[in-house]
Amino acid sequence: MTRDRAATSERILAAARELFSEHGYDHVTIRMIASAAEANPALVNRYFGSKADLFTKVLISGSTLESEIEGDPEELPARLAARVARRLSTGSRDPLVRVIDRAGASPEIRAVLRARVESAMVDAFQARLSGPDVRERALLATMVILGAGPLRRLTDPRTIEAADPDVLTARLERIFAACLNDPPARP
């Protein structure tokens, strides 16, 4: 890829990420993205295909969760707890989180989101886990991660923001450990 093409592609991706996070998938057009990226709409289609393909690329390029899942499995609950606690405490304005929140209502994009959540989270967790009920445990951890942000916005966030970060992280770590660790054998 030439330098100009790479720079244009990156501008398009950045513009799409920002516009999808501000307006939601349904209210963004290829023309809006092209205008914000100072590119020709035909280039958006040539570089990324459809709007849904571009949305998928935004999801893939914006996630750091996969690298956190890939670390030491013993430390996974602690890493996830720290990530979620940071998001909850600061009211993260992460554009990728907003993209996901705003896109969920779109019937056209629901399948794209489901596939991305499956591959980036559920499948990634499953690959790191052993023992019984691996898929169930992977889904539970995914639900905690994805549910934390929307629930924070629905409730009064001041309680979480005022919480001791170490206590919040410790509590979340226990939740993630309960989700991810192989449960003890029942008598």
C-alpha positions in Angstrom: 0.0 0.0 0.0 1.4 3.4 -0.9 1.9 6.1 1.7 -0.9 8.2 0.2 -3.3 5.3 0.2 -2.3 4.3 3.7 -2.8 7.9 5.0 -6.2 8.2 3.2 -7.3 4.9 4.5 -6.3 5.9 8.1 -8.2 9.2 7.7 -11.3 7.3 6.5 -11.1 4.9 9.4 -10.7 7.7 11.9 -13.6 9.7 10.5 -15.8 6.6 10.4 -14.9 5.8 14.1 -15.8 9.3 15.2 -19.0 9.6 13.1 -20.3 6.1 14.1 -19.6 7.0 17.8 -21.4 10.3 17.5 -24.4 9.5 15.3 -24.8 5.7 15.3 -24.5 3.4 12.3 -27.9 4.2 10.8 -27.3 7.9 10.7 -23.9 7.9 9.0 -23.5 7.8 5.3 -20.5 7.1 3.1 -20.6 10.7 1.9 -20.4 12.0 5.5 -17.4 9.7 6.2 -15.7 10.8 2.9 -16.3 14.5 3.7 -14.9 14.2 7.2 -11.9 12.3 5.9 -11.4 14.8 3.0 -11.6 11.9 0.6 -13.7 10.9 -2.4 -16.7 8.6 -1.5 -15.5 6.2 -4.2 -12.3 5.7 -2.3 -14.2 4.8 0.8 -15.9 2.0 -1.1 -12.8 1.0 -2.9 -10.7 0.7 0.3 -13.3 -0.7 2.6 -16.2 -2.1 0.5 -19.7 -1.4 2.0 -20.6 0.7 5.0 -21.0 -2.5 7.0 -17.5 -3.7 6.0 -16.1 -0.3 7.1 -18.0 -0.6 10.4 -16.4 -4.1 10.9 -13.0 -2.6 10.3 -13.7 0.1 12.8 -14.6 -2.6 15.4 -11.5 -4.6 14.6 -9.0 -1.7 14.6 -10.3 -0.2 17.8 -10.1 -3.1 20.2 -7.3 -3.6 22.7 -9.2 -6.3 24.6 -7.8 -9.2 22.5 -4.3 -8.4 23.7 -5.4 -8.4 27.3 -7.1 -11.8 26.9 -3.9 -13.2 25.3 -1.8 -12.7 28.5 -1.2 -15.0 31.4 -4.5 -16.9 32.0 -4.0 -16.8 35.8 -3.9 -13.0 35.7 -6.9 -12.6 33.3 -9.5 -11.8 36.0 -7.2 -9.0 37.4 -6.5 -7.5 33.9 -10.2 -7.5 33.0 -11.1 -6.1 36.4 -8.6 -3.2 36.0 -9.9 -2.5 32.5 -13.6 -2.4 33.5 -12.9 -0.5 36.8 -11.0 2.2 34.8 -13.9 2.5 32.4 -16.5 2.7 35.1 -14.5 5.1 37.3 -13.6 7.6 34.6 -16.8 7.3 32.5 -14.6 6.5 29.6 -15.5 8.3 26.4 -13.9 5.6 24.4 -15.2 6.1 20.8 -15.3 2.3 20.2 -17.6 1.8 23.2 -19.9 4.5 21.9 -19.8 2.9 18.4 -21.0 -0.4 19.9 -23.6 1.2 22.1 -25.1 3.2 19.3 -25.0 0.5 16.7 -26.8 -2.2 18.6 -30.2 -0.9 17.5 -29.5 -1.3 13.8 -30.9 -4.5 12.4 -28.4 -4.3 9.5 -25.4 -4.3 11.8 -26.5 -6.6 14.6 -25.1 -9.6 12.8 -21.7 -7.8 12.4 -21.6 -7.0 16.1 -22.6 -10.5 17.1 -19.8 -12.0 14.9 -17.3 -9.5 16.2 -18.2 -10.2 19.9 -18.1 -13.9 19.2 -14.6 -13.8 17.6 -12.9 -11.1 19.7 -14.4 -12.0 23.1 -16.3 -15.3 23.4 -14.0 -17.4 21.2 -10.9 -15.7 22.6 -12.0 -16.5 26.2 -13.0 -20.0 25.2 -9.5 -20.6 23.8 -7.9 -19.6 27.1 -10.2 -21.6 29.4 -10.3 -25.3 30.3 -12.7 -27.5 32.3 -16.5 -27.7 32.1 -18.9 -25.1 30.7 -16.3 -23.1 28.9 -18.7 -21.4 26.5 -21.0 -20.5 29.4 -18.1 -19.0 31.4 -16.8 -17.1 28.3 -20.3 -15.7 27.7 -20.6 -14.6 31.4 -17.3 -12.7 31.3 -18.3 -11.1 28.0 -21.7 -10.0 29.4 -20.0 -8.4 32.4 -17.6 -6.4 30.2 -20.2 -5.3 27.7 -22.9 -4.6 30.2 -20.8 -2.4 32.5 -20.8 0.7 30.3 -24.5 0.8 29.4 -25.5 0.2 33.0 -23.2 2.9 34.2 -24.9 5.3 31.9 -28.4 4.2 32.9 -27.7 4.7 36.6 -26.3 7.5 38.6 -22.5 7.2 37.8 -21.4 9.3 40.8 -21.6 6.3 43.1 -19.1 4.3 41.0 -16.9 7.3 40.3 -16.7 8.0 44.1 -15.8 4.3 44.9 -12.3 3.5 46.0 -10.6 2.3 42.8 -8.8 -0.5 44.6 -12.0 -1.8 46.2 -13.9 -1.6 42.9 -11.1 -3.5 41.1 -11.0 -6.2 43.8 -14.7 -6.7 43.5 -14.6 -6.9 39.8 -11.7 -9.3 39.9 -13.8 -11.7 42.1 -16.6 -11.4 39.6 -14.3 -12.2 36.7 -12.7 -15.0 38.6 -16.1 -16.5 39.3 -17.0 -16.2 35.6 -13.7 -17.6 34.2 -12.2 -20.0 36.6 -13.0 -23.7 36.5 -15.6 -24.1 39.2 -14.7 -26.5 42.1 -16.1 -30.0 41.9 -19.5 -30.5 43.6 -19.6 -33.1 46.4 
